[in-house]
Amino acid sequence: MSYAAGLITGLVLGGIIGYFKNLFIWENYLRKNDEAYAPNEAGSLYGRMFASNIVNVAALAAVFFTRELVPFDGITFLVGTAIGLTVMSRRPAFRKKRENKREGEL
């Protein structure tokens, strides 16, 4: 039961961090690209990628260093957080693909 609680808590935490990471780092950039404003500058893209990776590393480091303090299995908490971050980082691509599919149907 401790493994399941750690995994579920990690998934939730990773999902929340990933959602806010996408909201604050990527959403504005993707919206500007959609409006043909086209901020295709490499510096903007690479800066956002760097910031996104820093958020991922910071979240995983925080979970790693607090794994002994949580009342459930710390390693499954870490794995769940990593999975949650990964799933949420794919969310904008899936949403964009769905939007493009809808536009093609019109």
N, C-alpha and C positions, 0 to 999 in steps of 0.2 A: 504494500500500500504506500510505503514511503517513496518508492520509485515512481509510481503513478502521480502522486502529489507533486513531486519535484518536476516531472516532465510537464504536467499541465500548467503548473505555476510558471515554469520557464517559457512555455509556449505563449502564455498570456503576456508575460513581461516582454519577451522578444517582439511579439506582435504590436504591443503598445509603443515601444521604442521605435520599431520599424515604421509604424504609421506616422508618428510625429516627425521622424527623419524624412520620410517622403514628403510630408506636408510642407516642412520648412526648407528643405534643401532642393527637392526636385520639382515640386508642383509649379512654382513660378517659372522655372526654366522651360518646362514642357509646354506650359500655356503660351509663353512668348514664341516658342517654335511653331505652335499651331496657328498663331495669328500672322504668320509670315513676317514677323518682326525679325526672326532668324538671328538670335544671338549665337551664331556658329563660331564664335571665337573659341579657340582651343583653350585659352586660359580660364574662361568661365566654366567650361565643361570639366577640365582637369581639376580645377579648384573644388568644384562640387563633388567630384569623385573622391578627392582627398578628404574632404570634410565628411563624406558619407562613411568612408573607411575608418576615420578617427572615431566617429560615433559608434561604429560596430566594435572596434577594439576597446573603447572605453566601457561600453556596456558589458562585454564579455569579461574584461578585467575586473569590473566591479562585482560581477557574479562570482568569478573565480575566487576573489579575495574574501568574499562573504559566505562562501560555501560551508564553512564550519559553523556559522551562526544560525543558519536556517534549520527549522525543525524537521526537515525531510532530507532525502539524499541529495547532496550538493552537486554530484557529477551529473545526475539526470537533470537537475535544474540548469546546469551549464549547457547540456546538450539541447534541452528544450528551448533555451534562450537562443542558441545558435540557429535552430530550425525556424523559430519564429522570425528572427531577423532575416533569414534567407527567403522565407515565403513572402514577407512583406516587401522585400526589395524587388521581387518579381511582379508585384501587384501593378505598378504603373504600366509595365509592358503588356500585361494581359488586358488591362483596361483600354489601352490605346488600340490594341488589336481588335477588341470588341467594337470600339467606336468606328474604326476603319471598315469593319465588316458591315455595320449598320449603314454607313455612308454608301457603300457599294450596293446595298439592297435598294436604296432609294432611286 
